[in-house]
């Protein structure tokens, strides 16, 4: 357990990815070989946290193990794992913590997002998982506060998170030196969003995707799919080149060879990112799981979360089987054609996501206009029909180029287009 004496220990983080990988491997293959290894790791954490001092218990940065432990609970049904995840949230802030680690205050007392962006976003994703299993509304209350703070005050137009290479928390709000703490790779003040020196670690942006995916599943609200899509297409894919062999650690919004000082990570994408081994494999596994984000299924029907050319074969809650094909040029244009390839049993409702940026959309069924003017705004449009093989549903979303204006408090974008 000496590994947890180090405040910067990544062992629990490594355990978390092991747990998640083991659960996915088991679901895909039915083999328990890796799952048994993950069981040992999870059981080790149970024993450790039963004996650990509060100081040791808080030394677990970038808490992917919150998500991993819940995946282990869902896979094995071992109630001890759910109890462990709840305990990890409750112990936060019970001893002196830091803003950089998002544990200066107990989770339920947090009012703003501060500190290291990967640690924060992974924390929020893990807490969302715990809420999904417990229904503890006090957790969701804080998650809602954090989401509002990030998306409306601290997130880039690309969905990127974590503006600062280095900084201090409570910056500009206190004259008491002992309340100001150093932070790094972190969220800054509200609207503190530099362009050339933006950090926006790829893993933080992936954390934004993980968090919003969970919020979408919990609420069914399209605004979370909007942020997921924004980050996925603009600040996660930016982390890898078209050849798939070179990667970004940071994702700035501007770059120049004439910048007045050197940044720790600069000079374009690299095959090997020195001092960090997290972003390349994290990007690869995120791209590999995008298919899981495309659709959701409820008792009533199928939700179209993301648009892209694909074929879906699945079973619904009542046992009905459906196969559909999606053809589209999205995101280069807003035309989406869904063809029913097979349909057995009761026809499901189809829920088409209308992104928040979409101001006008229409739907045709087998070439005939069914809905001419869909109400704009981030929402899912419910479409009922007695679907049969060969039916075509065409969603057409206007996608004009528009001028985006930032909040005037974002100083670096003042007087810029």
Residue, then its C-alpha position, 0 to 999 in steps of 0.5 A: x500500500x506504500x504506492x498510495x503514500x504518494x499524492x501523485x500515485x496513478x495506481x488507482x487510475x491504472x486499476x480503473x482502466x484495467x477494470x473497464x477493459x476486463x468488463x468489456x473483454x468479458x462481455x465481448x468474449x465470455x471469457x473470465x481470465x481478465x475479469x478475474x484479474x480485475x476482481x483481485x484489483x478491486x478486492x485489493x482496493x476494498x481491503x486497502x480502503x478499509x485500513x487506509x488513513x484518510x490521507x492515503x485514501x485521498x491519494x488517487x488522482x484521475x479517478x478512472x477507478x470510480x467508473x471501473x468499480x461501478x463497471x465491476x459491480x454491474x458485471x459481477x453484481x457484487x454489492x461490495x463494489x457499489x459500497x466501495x464506490x459510494x465510500x470513495x465519494x464520501x471520503x473526499x474532502x474529509x481531510x485537507x485536500x486541494x483544488x487541483x484534486x477537486x477534493x478541497x471540499x466534500x463533493x456534495x459541497x462543491x459549487x464550481x469546477x476548479x483544478x486539474x481538468x482530467x481529474x475533475x471530468x473523470x470524477x464527474x463521470x464516476x459520480x454519475x455512474x454511482x448516481x445511476x445505481x443509487x439514485x442519490x439526488x445529492x450527487x445529481x445536484x452537484x453534477x448539475x452545478x458542475x455541468x452548468x459551470x463548465x459548459x457555460x463558463x469554462x469550456x471552449x467552442x471545441x468542447x475542450x476543457x482545462x484552459x491553463x497549463x499552470x495557475x492558481x485557484x481562487x485567483x482574483x477572489x481572495x487576499x489571504x495567501x493561504x487560501x490560494x493554491x497552485x493548479x496545473x492542466x486545469x480549469x481557470x476562472x470563469x471565462x478564462x479561455x486563452x487561445x495560444x496557451x490553451x492546454x485542453x489535454x486530450x484526456x480531459x476532453x475525453x473525460x468531457x465525453x464520458x461525463x456527458x454520455x452518462x448524463x445523457x443516459x440518466x436524463x435523456x436530454x439532448x443537450x448532453x448529446x450536443x456537448x458529447x458530439x462537440x467534444x468528440x468531433x472537435x477536441x478528441x479527434x484533434x488529438x490524433x492525426x489522419x494516419x492514426x500514429x501521431x498524437x496531441x497531448x494538448x489541443x490549443x486553439x491557435x499556434x505560432x512559431x513566434x510565441x514569446x516563450x516555450x510551452x511544455x508540449x508544443x511542436x505538433x503531434x508526436x508518435x510518443x508523448x514524453x512524460x505522458x502515456x495516457x492520451x494516445x491509448x485513451x484516444x484509440x479506445x474512445x474512437x473504438x467505442x464511438x459505436x456505443x454512443x450512436x444509439x440508445x434503446x428505451x422501452x418505447x424505442x430507439x434514440x438516434x444520439x449521433x449521426x453517421x453512416x452505419x448499420x444497426x442490428x439490435x433487439x428491443x426490450x419486448x424482444x422485437x428485432x430490428x435492423x436499420x441502415x443510416x446513410x448520411x454525409x453528416x457532419x458535412x451536411x444535415x441530411x440523414x436517411x434511415x432505411x428499415x432493413x428488417x423489422x419483427x414484432x411491434x414497431x418502435x418509436x424512433x427518436x431523432x435528435x435535433x441538435x441545439x444549433x439546428x434552427x430548421x428541420x423536416x422529416x420525410x417518410x418514403x419520399x413524402x413530407x411527414x413533418x415540415x417544420x420541427x421545433x428547433x432546440x436541443x431535443x429528441x423528436x418522437x416519430x411513430x409509424x408502422x415500420x416495415x422492411x424497405x421504409x425510408x425515413x429522411x431527416x433534413x437539418x439546415x446547416x448554414x455557416x453561422x457566426x459564433x460570438x463568445x461571451x465578452x468576458x472571454x478577453x482573448x476573443x474580444x474584437x476577433x471573428 
